[in-house]
Amino acid sequence: MGNFDNKTIQVSPEWSIIDYLGAFKMRLSIGRKNYKVAPGLYKTGDPDKNAEIFVTANYKLSFDVLRKNLKGLDAWILVLDTKGINVWCAAGKGTFGTEELVRQINQQDIKTVVSHKRLILPQLGAPGLAAHIVKAETGFNVKYGPVRASDIKEFIENGKKVTEAMRSVQFNFTDRIILTPVEIMNSLWQLALILVAFFILSGISSSGYSFQSVINQGAIAALVILSSYISGAFLTPALLPWLPSRYFAAKGIVMQTLVFSVLVSGGYLGSQITFLIAWFLMSIALSSYLAMNFTGASTYTSLSGVIKEMKLFIPVQIIAVSVGFILFIISKFI
């Protein structure tokens, strides 16, 4: 990725095929826990002692997005050791924080690299930092840049002033869709186990075990489970602002209720009432749980809000699954 020049690594703002492939893999949550660069000082272009210093996390995708948006600029990049976690999450965990920033400033001897005392940090890293302590311990002033790296050039041209638009965390439709593959991939193995379990259970009947029921009833089980999975992990995040309730878990229930209604009205699930109630309860629980998982990827919630939502809805999900499963077993003998 670059060549050592004393303590500094030269990097290009251009992405290689490997960088694009790595970003694609991260979107699918493949090898996500070990996608990082070494903490330290990097440079892009030919920065001098008056060039700006941009601070980021050592999650490689965060680093790559930053250097890509520094194209045409001569700049330094100070990478903190966030254990391979992105800026926003690391700020919440404390790894993108005051102590680590001070440590890297001293370890990299930044005061000998530049003649100024400016550091430009991503705005989403602010929760983990105490700028006054950084100033007191190192002499460097913390300046928060825009939320999105794509606004950096405009930020620099604007005299390092952040506009209201640059401060806004929009989390629009595209942002949400980009994040859904991670949620989908993270729970694939659980999905596979559930599908196998219900295919096996579908063969139970009052007259004994039937392999024909495994095929027929298993297909219905697969349809409902997959619809719940898509509803909670994809449709709910995609339609987030338009679904009622402030709680993600409740949004997942609403979304799956709509999807389940379509399946019932289309005649895809049969007409046995106990069977339908059973699958309705289990499907809304699954959709609700998956939708609730998306709180960690969104900008809509706080840590306290997530904890409150979990306390409210995990019992509801457990009850719905339990009652639904009991009714499912009963339906096999009616």
HELIX and SHEET records of a PDB file:
HELIX    1   1 ILE A   17  ARG A   27  1                                  11    
HELIX    2   2 ARG A   32  ASN A   34  5                                   3    
HELIX    3   3 LYS A   60  LYS A   68  1                                   9    
HELIX    4   4 VAL A   87  LYS A   93  1                                   7    
HELIX    5   5 THR A   98  GLN A  107  1                                  10    
HELIX    6   6 ILE A  110  THR A  112  5                                   3    
HELIX    7   7 GLN A  123  GLY A  128  5                                   6    
HELIX    8   8 ALA A  131  THR A  138  1                                   8    
HELIX    9   9 ALA A  149  ASP A  151  5                                   3    
HELIX   10  10 ILE A  152  GLU A  157  1                                   6    
HELIX   11  11 GLU A  164  ARG A  167  1                                   4    
HELIX   12  12 PHE A  173  ASN A  186  1                                  14    
HELIX   13  13 LEU A  188  LEU A  201  1                                  14    
HELIX   14  14 PHE A  211  ILE A  230  1                                  20    
HELIX   15  15 SER A  231  LEU A  235  3                                   5    
HELIX   16  16 THR A  236  ALA A  238  1                                   3    
HELIX   17  17 LEU A  240  TRP A  242  5                                   3    
HELIX   18  18 PHE A  248  SER A  265  1                                  18    
HELIX   19  19 ILE A  273  ASN A  293  1                                  21    
HELIX   20  20 PHE A  294  ALA A  297  5                                   4    
HELIX   21  21 LEU A  303  SER A  331  1                                  29    
SHEET    1   A 5 GLY A   2  ASP A   5  0                                        
SHEET    2   A 5 THR A   8  VAL A  11 -1                                        
SHEET    3   A 5 GLY A  40  THR A  44  1                                        
SHEET    4   A 5 ALA A  75  LEU A  80 -1                                        
SHEET    5   A 5 ILE A  53  ALA A  57  1                                        
SHEET    1   B 2 ARG A 118  LEU A 121  0                                        
SHEET    2   B 2 ASN A 141  TYR A 144  1                                        
SHEET    1   C 2 ILE A 204  SER A 205  0                                        
SHEET    2   C 2 GLY A 208  TYR A 209 -1                                        
END                                                                             
